[in-house]
Amino acid sequence: MAKIKERIFNILKGKFLISDDSLSNWGFISFIVLLMLLMIASAHGSDKKVMEIAKLNKEVKELRAHFVDLRSISMKMKLESSIRYKVVEMGLKPSETPPKVIKVISKK
């Protein structure tokens, strides 16, 4: 039990960093720090991409709503009733006589 206590105290005091074979310990610690920095950078990069995707999804929804609005306005403008209303203001009116069909027969 005393050896375990002594080892724990040595770790808490940091003796493994200043002992004779501490070079391998420093290498391992620097490797762990490098992995931690890489993990943090990766997390920040993924968060940035998630926020960009959310922004683009919001923009797509806004553009789709704008498209639907314009399409409905266009459909209303194409209706015969709205066209008749607009051309009456110009002095045009629908023809009272139906159109005649012209048939062309070509002989070769």
C-alpha positions as CSV (number, residue, x, y, z in Angstrom):
1,M,0.0,0.0,0.0
2,A,2.9,2.3,0.7
3,K,4.3,1.8,-2.8
4,I,1.0,2.8,-4.4
5,K,0.9,5.9,-2.2
6,E,4.4,6.8,-3.1
7,R,3.8,6.4,-6.8
8,I,0.7,8.6,-6.6
9,F,2.6,11.3,-4.8
10,N,5.4,11.1,-7.4
11,I,2.9,11.6,-10.2
12,L,1.3,14.5,-8.4
13,K,4.7,16.1,-7.7
14,G,5.7,15.6,-11.4
15,K,8.8,13.5,-10.7
16,F,8.2,11.5,-13.9
17,L,8.9,14.7,-15.9
18,I,12.3,15.4,-14.2
19,S,13.7,11.9,-13.7
20,D,16.5,10.4,-15.8
21,D,14.2,8.7,-18.3
22,S,11.8,11.6,-18.6
23,L,12.7,12.2,-22.4
24,S,10.3,9.3,-23.4
25,N,7.6,10.8,-21.1
26,W,8.0,14.2,-22.6
27,G,7.7,12.7,-26.1
28,F,4.5,10.9,-25.1
29,I,3.0,14.0,-23.5
30,S,3.8,16.1,-26.6
31,F,2.2,13.5,-28.8
32,I,-1.0,13.6,-26.6
33,V,-1.0,17.4,-26.8
34,L,-0.7,17.3,-30.5
35,L,-3.6,14.9,-30.8
36,M,-5.7,17.1,-28.5
37,L,-4.9,20.1,-30.7
38,L,-5.9,18.2,-33.8
39,M,-9.1,17.1,-32.2
40,I,-10.0,20.7,-31.2
41,A,-9.2,22.0,-34.7
42,S,-11.4,19.3,-36.2
43,A,-14.3,20.1,-33.9
44,H,-14.1,23.8,-34.8
45,G,-14.0,22.9,-38.5
46,S,-17.0,20.7,-38.2
47,D,-18.9,23.3,-36.2
48,K,-18.1,25.9,-38.9
49,K,-19.4,23.6,-41.6
50,V,-22.6,22.9,-39.7
51,M,-23.3,26.6,-39.3
52,E,-22.6,27.2,-43.0
53,I,-25.0,24.4,-43.9
54,A,-27.7,25.8,-41.6
55,K,-27.2,29.2,-43.2
56,L,-27.5,27.8,-46.7
57,N,-30.6,25.8,-45.8
58,K,-32.2,29.0,-44.6
59,E,-31.3,30.8,-47.8
60,V,-32.7,27.9,-49.9
61,K,-36.0,28.1,-48.0
62,E,-36.2,31.8,-48.5
63,L,-35.5,31.5,-52.3
64,R,-38.0,28.6,-52.6
65,A,-40.7,30.8,-50.9
66,H,-39.8,33.7,-53.3
67,F,-40.1,31.3,-56.3
68,V,-43.5,30.1,-55.2
69,D,-44.7,33.6,-54.7
70,L,-43.5,34.7,-58.2
71,R,-45.0,31.5,-59.8
72,S,-48.4,32.2,-58.3
73,I,-48.3,35.8,-59.4
74,S,-47.3,34.6,-62.9
75,M,-50.2,32.1,-63.0
76,K,-52.7,34.8,-62.0
77,M,-51.4,37.1,-64.7
78,K,-51.8,34.3,-67.3
79,L,-55.5,33.8,-66.5
80,E,-57.9,34.9,-69.3
81,S,-59.9,37.0,-67.0
82,S,-56.9,39.1,-65.9
83,I,-55.8,39.5,-69.5
84,R,-59.3,40.7,-70.6
85,Y,-59.3,43.2,-67.7
86,K,-56.0,44.6,-68.7
87,V,-56.7,44.9,-72.5
88,V,-60.1,46.6,-71.8
89,E,-58.1,49.5,-70.4
90,M,-56.3,49.8,-73.7
91,G,-59.5,49.7,-75.7
92,L,-59.3,46.2,-76.9
93,K,-62.2,43.7,-76.6
94,P,-62.8,40.1,-77.5
95,S,-64.0,39.3,-81.0
96,E,-67.7,38.6,-81.5
97,T,-67.2,36.4,-84.5
98,P,-65.4,33.1,-84.1
99,P,-62.1,32.6,-86.1
100,K,-62.2,30.8,-89.4
101,V,-60.0,27.8,-90.1
102,I,-57.9,28.1,-93.3
103,K,-56.9,24.7,-94.8
104,V,-53.9,24.6,-97.1
105,I,-53.7,21.6,-99.4
106,S,-50.5,21.3,-101.3
107,K,-50.2,19.1,-104.4
108,K,-46.8,17.8,-105.2
